Amino acid sequence: MTAPETNFRRERRSSHGFPATRPGSHAQEARELVSRAREHRLRGNVAESCVAFEMALALIDGAPTSPLHSDLHRWHGALLFDVGSTSEAEASFRRSLETAQFIRYAIGIARAQASLARVAHRRGDLAGAKRQYDDASLNAVASGDHALFARVELDLGTLSALMGDVEDATQRFRLSMRALSEAGDDSGVACALDNVAQLRIQRGRLDEARGAVSEGLAIAEQLGDALLKQRLSATAAEIAFATGDTDECDASSERALSIASSRGDRIGRAQGLRLRARLEARRGASEQAVRSLESARALAAQSEDLLMGARVLVEYGDVLASRGEPALARTAWEQARAAYARLGMPPEAIAAARRLSPPA
């Protein structure tokens, strides 16, 4: 990264920051770097992708503000968001929104709004996320961005599932998958299949969940998309654990954890460690399970993922209780109950509270 930036600074600049003898050349170079960044991201090479995005931003720094400026900040932010660097991602998304608003880039405004909604969603501000998703959806329709509308419907379905509105979640997932399929967005379809699988797990329809994951994994393999393979493998592990297939759960969770570790994905690692801890606890290795959950809890906190943190805390409390440490277990369950209450997830909050009540 250093050498290209040094060479860039040595070139003679125009009043707008571009070399006077090569008009528009840096915009083209920036687009080539974006292509490189996307390829790295697809393969799971997050550090290389991040460098390419930063180089692209440096190349167009000082040029007249354009949609490319807004898009680059948002793409860079999305990469950071995917690995759990939530605050850094939010800063990039806000720059993207401010730039889009400044140049009246309607599609860019809608896309940045959707990105910021995902930040609120992760932090547990579900009401705020819903408002931002709704704004993004309206602006997506107004600007003719049907793919974004479909992605936002997917996110809104996830919110509905969290709040226990299974019917609304099912309808939104169905609408989103149809729209994404019609748009030829294979990555989006795989994301939708993962969400459908998770909803079916929630409803106890494990055979249907397994079918959705299998279909999604086939798409992920065809695309060579590391993030999709990671997420779908984690969902496959959830299904295997629910059916008692510990060997498959072990293989799928380790696959998800391996990909997350290679990508530097904090949230993916937290999920993989949480799944590993379940198996360790089932096998009687409670000390190992505690260590895995403590690591998962720290990663969830670093990522500002309130829901992941709450889920880890419940399981952490369960393992501590099984080890004869009731005071520490109660502390974990109380923290989980408070997080679920803040998230607006009454059934989960009640389930955590039941653990705090002494048996009759």
GUVONU-995223 format. One record per residue (C-alpha): y, x, z; residue number from 1; residue in three letters. Coordinates in steps of 0.02 Angstrom, whole numbers, plus 50000, padded with zeros to 5 digits. Layout:
<mimis>
((Y X Z) NUM "ALA")
...
</mimis>
This chain:
<mimis>
((50000 50000 50000) 1 "MET")
((50119 50144 50039) 2 "THR")
((50118 50227 49868) 3 "ALA")
((50158 50072 49765) 4 "PRO")
((50298 50024 49885) 5 "GLU")
((50371 50200 49876) 6 "THR")
((50368 50198 49687) 7 "ASN")
((50449 50026 49688) 8 "PHE")
((50594 50086 49795) 9 "ARG")
((50626 50234 49679) 10 "ARG")
((50654 50125 49526) 11 "GLU")
((50833 50087 49474) 12 "ARG")
((50879 49911 49533) 13 "ARG")
((50983 49775 49457) 14 "SER")
((51098 49671 49567) 15 "SER")
((50951 49554 49601) 16 "HIS")
((50832 49689 49660) 17 "GLY")
((50727 49704 49501) 18 "PHE")
((50725 49863 49392) 19 "PRO")
((50865 49845 49265) 20 "ALA")
((50757 49909 49123) 21 "THR")
((50607 49796 49154) 22 "ARG")
((50663 49615 49174) 23 "PRO")
((50529 49502 49245) 24 "GLY")
((50400 49640 49257) 25 "SER")
((50382 49630 49445) 26 "HIS")
((50351 49443 49441) 27 "ALA")
((50204 49475 49325) 28 "GLN")
((50142 49616 49435) 29 "GLU")
((50155 49500 49585) 30 "ALA")
((50048 49370 49497) 31 "ARG")
((49918 49502 49457) 32 "GLU")
((49915 49550 49640) 33 "LEU")
((49892 49368 49687) 34 "VAL")
((49739 49360 49574) 35 "SER")
((49672 49515 49659) 36 "ARG")
((49710 49443 49831) 37 "ALA")
((49618 49282 49790) 38 "ARG")
((49465 49376 49729) 39 "GLU")
((49462 49479 49889) 40 "HIS")
((49482 49322 49994) 41 "ARG")
((49338 49236 49903) 42 "LEU")
((49222 49383 49938) 43 "ARG")
((49274 49391 50120) 44 "GLY")
((49377 49550 50106) 45 "ASN")
((49520 49484 50212) 46 "VAL")
((49607 49650 50249) 47 "ALA")
((49616 49693 50064) 48 "GLU")
((49675 49518 50021) 49 "SER")
((49812 49529 50153) 50 "CYS")
((49874 49696 50084) 51 "VAL")
((49881 49625 49907) 52 "ALA")
((49983 49475 49964) 53 "PHE")
((50103 49587 50061) 54 "GLU")
((50125 49698 49907) 55 "MET")
((50161 49546 49800) 56 "ALA")
((50293 49487 49923) 57 "LEU")
((50372 49660 49925) 58 "ALA")
((50380 49662 49735) 59 "LEU")
((50483 49502 49722) 60 "ILE")
((50591 49535 49875) 61 "ASP")
((50773 49525 49822) 62 "GLY")
((50738 49427 49663) 63 "ALA")
((50817 49255 49637) 64 "PRO")
((50724 49130 49744) 65 "THR")
((50586 49043 49648) 66 "SER")
((50430 48936 49678) 67 "PRO")
((50330 49097 49678) 68 "LEU")
((50418 49151 49839) 69 "HIS")
((50368 48989 49925) 70 "SER")
((50190 48995 49858) 71 "ASP")
((50164 49176 49911) 72 "LEU")
((50218 49144 50090) 73 "HIS")
((50102 48993 50097) 74 "ARG")
((49953 49084 50020) 75 "TRP")
((49976 49230 50139) 76 "HIS")
((49991 49108 50284) 77 "GLY")
((49831 49018 50233) 78 "ALA")
((49736 49182 50235) 79 "LEU")
((49802 49221 50410) 80 "LEU")
((49763 49044 50468) 81 "PHE")
((49583 49056 50408) 82 "ASP")
((49549 49206 50520) 83 "VAL")
((49633 49133 50675) 84 "GLY")
((49802 49222 50668) 85 "SER")
((49886 49056 50701) 86 "THR")
((50062 49108 50755) 87 "SER")
((50078 49230 50610) 88 "GLU")
((50017 49096 50490) 89 "ALA")
((50143 48971 50558) 90 "GLU")
((50285 49093 50527) 91 "ALA")
((50230 49113 50345) 92 "SER")
((50213 48925 50323) 93 "PHE")
((50388 48895 50392) 94 "ARG")
((50460 49024 50273) 95 "ARG")
((50368 48937 50132) 96 "SER")
((50440 48768 50181) 97 "LEU")
((50617 48834 50202) 98 "GLU")
((50609 48918 50032) 99 "THR")
((50540 48762 49947) 100 "ALA")
((50674 48653 50025) 101 "GLN")
((50810 48776 49973) 102 "PHE")
((50760 48767 49789) 103 "ILE")
((50702 48584 49796) 104 "ARG")
((50524 48631 49750) 105 "TYR")
((50442 48463 49787) 106 "ALA")
((50260 48514 49772) 107 "ILE")
((50294 48669 49876) 108 "GLY")
((50372 48561 50013) 109 "ILE")
((50219 48448 50020) 110 "ALA")
((50098 48596 50024) 111 "ARG")
((50194 48684 50162) 112 "ALA")
((50201 48523 50264) 113 "GLN")
((50012 48506 50250) 114 "ALA")
((49991 48686 50305) 115 "SER")
((50101 48661 50458) 116 "LEU")
((50005 48502 50500) 117 "ALA")
((49847 48607 50510) 118 "ARG")
((49932 48722 50635) 119 "VAL")
((49977 48573 50745) 120 "ALA")
((49800 48507 50724) 121 "HIS")
((49724 48671 50785) 122 "ARG")
((49841 48680 50935) 123 "ARG")
((49791 48507 50990) 124 "GLY")
((49949 48411 50943) 125 "ASP")
((49851 48279 50850) 126 "LEU")
((49994 48152 50848) 127 "ALA")
((50113 48282 50776) 128 "GLY")
((49981 48335 50650) 129 "ALA")
((49956 48154 50596) 130 "LYS")
((50143 48133 50564) 131 "ARG")
((50151 48293 50462) 132 "GLN")
((49994 48251 50364) 133 "TYR")
((50068 48080 50322) 134 "ASP")
((50230 48161 50262) 135 "ASP")
((50132 48286 50158) 136 "ALA")
((50026 48147 50084) 137 "SER")
((50177 48045 50032) 138 "LEU")
((50262 48196 49956) 139 "ASN")
((50101 48247 49868) 140 "ALA")
((50089 48077 49785) 141 "VAL")
((50275 48079 49741) 142 "ALA")
((50260 48251 49660) 143 "SER")
((50097 48210 49570) 144 "GLY")
((49990 48335 49666) 145 "ASP")
((49828 48236 49672) 146 "HIS")
((49725 48385 49732) 147 "ALA")
((49837 48406 49884) 148 "LEU")
((49826 48219 49919) 149 "PHE")
((49636 48234 49919) 150 "ALA")
((49639 48384 50036) 151 "ARG")
((49756 48295 50156) 152 "VAL")
((49642 48143 50156) 153 "GLU")
((49503 48262 50209) 154 "LEU")
((49609 48328 50352) 155 "ASP")
((49658 48152 50406) 156 "LEU")
((49474 48105 50405) 157 "GLY")
((49439 48251 50522) 158 "THR")
((49573 48187 50640) 159 "LEU")
((49497 48013 50637) 160 "SER")
((49325 48084 50675) 161 "ALA")
((49394 48179 50825) 162 "LEU")
((49473 48021 50893) 163 "MET")
((49313 47922 50871) 164 "GLY")
((49365 47816 50721) 165 "ASP")
((49207 47844 50621) 166 "VAL")
((49241 47706 50496) 167 "GLU")
((49411 47777 50447) 168 "ASP")
((49341 47954 50439) 169 "ALA")
((49198 47897 50326) 170 "THR")
((49317 47807 50207) 171 "GLN")
((49435 47955 50198) 172 "ARG")
((49294 48080 50169) 173 "PHE")
((49224 47970 50030) 174 "ARG")
((49394 47952 49946) 175 "LEU")
((49431 48136 49962) 176 "SER")
((49263 48193 49892) 177 "MET")
((49279 48078 49742) 178 "ARG")
((49455 48139 49705) 179 "ALA")
((49409 48322 49727) 180 "LEU")
((49258 48302 49615) 181 "SER")
((49363 48219 49480) 182 "GLU")
((49489 48361 49494) 183 "ALA")
((49351 48491 49472) 184 "GLY")
((49390 48566 49643) 185 "ASP")
((49217 48630 49688) 186 "ASP")
((49280 48721 49843) 187 "SER")
((49360 48561 49905) 188 "GLY")
((49199 48465 49874) 189 "VAL")
((49102 48592 49979) 190 "ALA")
((49231 48574 50119) 191 "CYS")
((49212 48386 50110) 192 "ALA")
((49022 48400 50119) 193 "LEU")
((49038 48507 50275) 194 "ASP")
((49149 48375 50356) 195 "ASN")
((49029 48237 50305) 196 "VAL")
((48885 48334 50381) 197 "ALA")
((48979 48355 50545) 198 "GLN")
((49016 48169 50551) 199 "LEU")
((48833 48130 50521) 200 "ARG")
((48783 48248 50662) 201 "ILE")
((48905 48153 50774) 202 "GLN")
((48816 47991 50726) 203 "ARG")
((48641 48064 50747) 204 "GLY")
((48599 48052 50561) 205 "ARG")
((48527 48227 50551) 206 "LEU")
((48426 48212 50390) 207 "ASP")
((48582 48154 50298) 208 "GLU")
((48682 48294 50378) 209 "ALA")
((48554 48421 50321) 210 "ARG")
((48565 48355 50143) 211 "GLY")
((48754 48370 50141) 212 "ALA")
((48747 48549 50207) 213 "VAL")
((48615 48597 50079) 214 "SER")
((48724 48530 49938) 215 "GLU")
((48878 48617 50007) 216 "GLY")
((48789 48783 50028) 217 "LEU")
((48730 48776 49847) 218 "ALA")
((48911 48758 49791) 219 "ILE")
((48968 48898 49908) 220 "ALA")
((48834 49015 49840) 221 "GLU")
((48882 48974 49662) 222 "GLN")
((49065 49009 49699) 223 "LEU")
((49025 49164 49802) 224 "GLY")
((49144 49096 49935) 225 "ASP")
((49115 49188 50099) 226 "ALA")
((49217 49069 50207) 227 "LEU")
((49125 48916 50144) 228 "LEU")
((48956 49000 50172) 229 "LYS")
((49010 49044 50348) 230 "GLN")
((49066 48868 50393) 231 "ARG")
((48917 48780 50314) 232 "LEU")
((48796 48902 50397) 233 "SER")
((48872 48860 50566) 234 "ALA")
((48849 48674 50530) 235 "THR")
((48669 48708 50477) 236 "ALA")
((48642 48793 50645) 237 "ALA")
((48711 48640 50736) 238 "GLU")
((48586 48529 50644) 239 "ILE")
((48441 48647 50678) 240 "ALA")
((48483 48654 50863) 241 "PHE")
((48491 48464 50873) 242 "ALA")
((48318 48451 50793) 243 "THR")
((48243 48586 50903) 244 "GLY")
((48217 48711 50762) 245 "ASP")
((48268 48866 50859) 246 "THR")
((48213 48989 50724) 247 "ASP")
((48324 48906 50594) 248 "GLU")
((48465 48889 50719) 249 "CYS")
((48451 49074 50758) 250 "ASP")
((48451 49125 50574) 251 "ALA")
((48596 49010 50524) 252 "SER")
((48705 49052 50674) 253 "SER")
((48679 49239 50650) 254 "GLU")
((48722 49220 50465) 255 "ARG")
((48883 49129 50511) 256 "ALA")
((48926 49257 50645) 257 "LEU")
((48893 49403 50529) 258 "SER")
((49008 49335 50394) 259 "ILE")
((49143 49292 50521) 260 "ALA")
((49135 49467 50596) 261 "SER")
((49149 49550 50427) 262 "SER")
((49299 49440 50385) 263 "ARG")
((49384 49472 50552) 264 "GLY")
((49383 49284 50585) 265 "ASP")
((49414 49248 50770) 266 "ARG")
((49374 49063 50760) 267 "ILE")
((49218 49092 50658) 268 "GLY")
((49160 49223 50783) 269 "ARG")
((49195 49103 50927) 270 "ALA")
((49089 48969 50844) 271 "GLN")
((48948 49092 50806) 272 "GLY")
((48947 49156 50985) 273 "LEU")
((48948 48978 51052) 274 "ARG")
((48795 48939 50947) 275 "LEU")
((48710 49101 51001) 276 "ARG")
((48744 49058 51184) 277 "ALA")
((48656 48890 51163) 278 "ARG")
((48499 48978 51108) 279 "LEU")
((48514 49109 51245) 280 "GLU")
((48532 48972 51376) 281 "ALA")
((48384 48875 51306) 282 "ARG")
((48278 49034 51314) 283 "ARG")
((48328 49066 51494) 284 "GLY")
((48442 49215 51457) 285 "ALA")
((48586 49142 51557) 286 "SER")
((48674 49308 51587) 287 "GLU")
((48682 49342 51400) 288 "GLN")
((48740 49162 51370) 289 "ALA")
((48883 49185 51495) 290 "VAL")
((48939 49344 51407) 291 "ARG")
((48933 49260 51236) 292 "SER")
((49033 49111 51299) 293 "LEU")
((49162 49221 51386) 294 "GLU")
((49190 49312 51222) 295 "SER")
((49198 49147 51127) 296 "ALA")
((49324 49079 51252) 297 "ARG")
((49437 49231 51231) 298 "ALA")
((49430 49219 51041) 299 "LEU")
((49471 49032 51045) 300 "ALA")
((49622 49067 51157) 301 "ALA")
((49683 49207 51043) 302 "GLN")
((49669 49088 50895) 303 "SER")
((49759 48947 50987) 304 "GLU")
((49614 48831 50947) 305 "ASP")
((49618 48702 51087) 306 "LEU")
((49466 48603 51028) 307 "LEU")
((49356 48756 51010) 308 "MET")
((49413 48815 51182) 309 "GLY")
((49369 48646 51260) 310 "ALA")
((49196 48645 51182) 311 "ARG")
((49161 48821 51242) 312 "VAL")
((49220 48778 51418) 313 "LEU")
((49099 48632 51433) 314 "VAL")
((48952 48741 51385) 315 "GLU")
((49016 48883 51493) 316 "TYR")
((49019 48766 51643) 317 "GLY")
((48843 48705 51603) 318 "ASP")
((48774 48882 51602) 319 "VAL")
((48866 48929 51761) 320 "LEU")
((48796 48774 51848) 321 "ALA")
((48620 48820 51794) 322 "SER")
((48648 48992 51872) 323 "ARG")
((48696 48915 52039) 324 "GLY")
((48884 48944 52025) 325 "GLU")
((48953 48767 52051) 326 "PRO")
((49132 48815 52095) 327 "ALA")
((49156 48915 51936) 328 "LEU")
((49068 48778 51836) 329 "ALA")
((49187 48645 51906) 330 "ARG")
((49338 48750 51858) 331 "THR")
((49275 48764 51679) 332 "ALA")
((49236 48578 51667) 333 "TRP")
((49406 48530 51739) 334 "GLU")
((49494 48639 51610) 335 "GLN")
((49388 48561 51472) 336 "ALA")
((49427 48385 51534) 337 "ARG")
((49614 48422 51533) 338 "ALA")
((49603 48494 51356) 339 "ALA")
((49508 48342 51290) 340 "TYR")
((49634 48226 51372) 341 "ALA")
((49776 48320 51289) 342 "ARG")
((49685 48308 51122) 343 "LEU")
((49671 48120 51140) 344 "GLY")
((49480 48122 51143) 345 "MET")
((49435 48001 51284) 346 "PRO")
((49244 48003 51261) 347 "PRO")
((49238 48193 51277) 348 "GLU")
((49359 48191 51424) 349 "ALA")
((49250 48062 51512) 350 "ILE")
((49093 48164 51477) 351 "ALA")
((49176 48318 51554) 352 "ALA")
((49235 48215 51703) 353 "ALA")
((49057 48153 51735) 354 "ARG")
((49004 48332 51763) 355 "ARG")
((49134 48343 51901) 356 "LEU")
((49063 48193 51993) 357 "SER")
((48925 48232 52119) 358 "PRO")
((48759 48148 52078) 359 "PRO")
((48729 47983 52169) 360 "ALA")
</mimis>
